[in-house]
Amino acid sequence: MQLFAAPRACSFGAHVVIRELDLPVDVTLVTLNDAASALHAVNPQGRVPALRLDDGTVLTENSAILPFLADLVPGTSLFAPPGSVERAQIQSWIAYIATELHAGSMRPFNRPHLFSADAAAHDGIRAASLGRLKAALLPLETRLAWHGFLVGNRFTIADAYFGNFAGLARVLGGELAEFEALNAYSQHYEARASVQAARAFEAERVPV
């Protein structure tokens, strides 16, 4: 199998899961927003993550790839048994992060040009999306203020996914200073061996 990922992108969660479970998956770094990127031969939408299986089948979207990877190791603590409440809770957080946090808040903040061709409107879009971002982070902050992880008392695929976004607390500095639990969570996330290995790999490789 082969995971197509991009440095500092939302594909990082899948990369972390691969290292947490020591899966035999090759990780290939690609460039985004580049028509010449090798990614387009795998996913015509030009988005990561994309997971190419040994039979050539391609899976896309974190909500599909993260559970698929975890299920390759039955009984792993990173997920939960089919039909269990914990499994539904893990998948619920993944869906929330993908929609409310990533697509609903971060995308307009990072790419205001996708929402208006008028450059004069971009600052206003960013300001509005920052408010949406804080609102989206609030349920996560509330959860993490009382628990070390998103579900149960252990690191799961939901944490592998969210941890990369938790770094926003450092990137935006004072804008997210009130999110103390988020800041602490991010520090613990970055200290994990799987995260450090994935960070080092992505820093050393040149995307194709």
Secondary structure, 3 states (H helix, E strand, C coil): CEEEECCCCCCHHHHHHHHHCCCCCEEEECCCCCCCCHHHHCCCCCCCCEEECCCCCEEECHHHHHHHHHHCCCCCCCCCCCCCHHHHHHHHHHHHHHHHHHHHHHHHHHCHHHCCCCHHHHHHHHHHHHHHHHHHHHHHHHHHHHCCCCCCCCCCHHHHHHHHHHCHHHHCHHHHCCCHHHHHHHHHHHHCHHHHHHHHHHHHCCCC
